[in-house]
Amino acid sequence: MVMKYTKQILTVVIVLCMSLFAYSQEIKTPNASRVKAQDSVKVSKHSPTAAILWSIIPGGGQFYNKKYWKVPIVYGLLEASGYFLTKYATDMMLYRREFINRRDGHIDQLIPSLADKPDENILALKQTSQRNMEICIAATAIIYTLGFIDAMVDAHLYYFDVSDDLSLYWSPMLLPNPINTSPSYGVSVTLSFK
């Protein structure tokens, strides 16, 4: 009868032993003083992947990295570019509609404030507004991308050691030149560990 259940008993014993060994290992994180453990088993870890996913929302990556002061900057820049984008898009559509109405002879739909401008000026104003609108679209994309890159870099450098144990000193140097009598100028860089 024991032989009949030997395979199941052996499997249960192996699983129990593996679980005991798994719980006996210590979790080590870099710079453990910055990581706050909620309990003795679970240690929260800052993940660059999570920061990248949070960055899909503008300012979300900065919020995840606990750089709260950067969130208003991201939204302020996006709001400014969005404002100018809307302004230039509205102006472009206004000048476009005015030019089309003049070309098609719809006198009753013309804008009175633009009556004194010739057709070439209206077309030039439309093209200028369109160019400015396209610049605002590019600026919005660049701001969004820079926020994404900033969150990704901050997440990767979250555990970077910025203590006083490292110091970098630089100073100007004057070196003798063996070939001629004029001295050579340079910079001396010293990296020291405390």
C-alpha positions, -999 to +999 in steps of 0.1 A: +000+000+000+029+024+008+044+016-026+012+026-043+014+062-029+052+065-030+052+087-061+026+111-047+043+113-013+077+120-029+062+147-051+047+164-020+079+162-001+099+177-030+074+206-034+075+213+004+113+213+004+115+236-026+091+261-010+111+261+023+143+269+004+125+296-017+114+314+015+147+311+032+165+333+006+171+369+014+161+396-011+188+421-017+182+454-035+208+481-043+208+509-018+183+492+005+180+523+027+160+540-001+135+511-005+109+510+022+097+475+030+061+472+038+066+438+055+095+413+058+086+393+027+076+419+002+100+446-009+088+472-033+111+477-062+112+507-086+107+494-121+119+512-153+093+492-173+065+505-151+078+541-155+078+537-193+042+524-192+032+553-169+048+577-194+021+569-219+001+595-199+019+628-201+035+634-167+027+599-155+063+587-156+074+617-135+046+610-110+057+573-108+094+583-102+082+606-074+094+637-092+062+656-086+076+690-094+081+680-131+044+672-137+032+708-138+062+717-162+051+689-186+015+699-185+023+736-188+045+731-219+018+708-235-009+733-227+011+762-242+018+742-274-018+731-275-030+767-272-008+780-301-017+749-321-054+757-317-049+794-324-029+788-357-053+761-368-083+785-363-065+813-382-055+790-410-091+778-415-103+814-414-079+826-441-086+795-461-124+800-460-119+837-469-097+828-499-121+802-512-151+825-508-133+852-528-123+828-555-158+814-558-174+848-557-194+844-525-195+881-516-220+877-488-197+853-468-166+875-468-152+888-436-154+926-434-121+930-415-102+913-443-119+933-471-089+957-476-064+929-481-057+915-516-060+878-524-022+872-524-020+885-488-048+863-476-031+833-492+002+843-476-015+846-442-030+812-446+003+796-455+021+813-426-006+801-402-003+766-416+034+766-412+031+778-376+005+752-369+029+725-382+057+738-360+033+736-330+025+700-338+062+692-340+068+710-307+040+691-290+055+658-302+089+668-290+076+679-255+058+645-252+089+626-263+112+645-239+088+638-210+089+601-220+127+601-221+130+620-189+108+595-170+128+566-185+162+580-175+150+589-140+136+554-136+169+538-146+189+561-123+165+558-094+190+538-073+220+557-084+243+566-055+246+603-050+262+602-016+292+622-005+315+592-009+324+602-044+340+634-054+354+648-086+378+677-087+392+695-117+417+723-119+437+740-147+472+729-153+503+743-169+527+717-183+563+723-195+567+715-232+600+697-240+600+706-277+598+744-274+598+770-246+560+777-246+540+759-219+511+735-226+477+742-210+455+714-197+430+703-171+437+680-142+408+657-132+409+638-099+383+612-089+385+602-052+366+577-031+361+585+006 
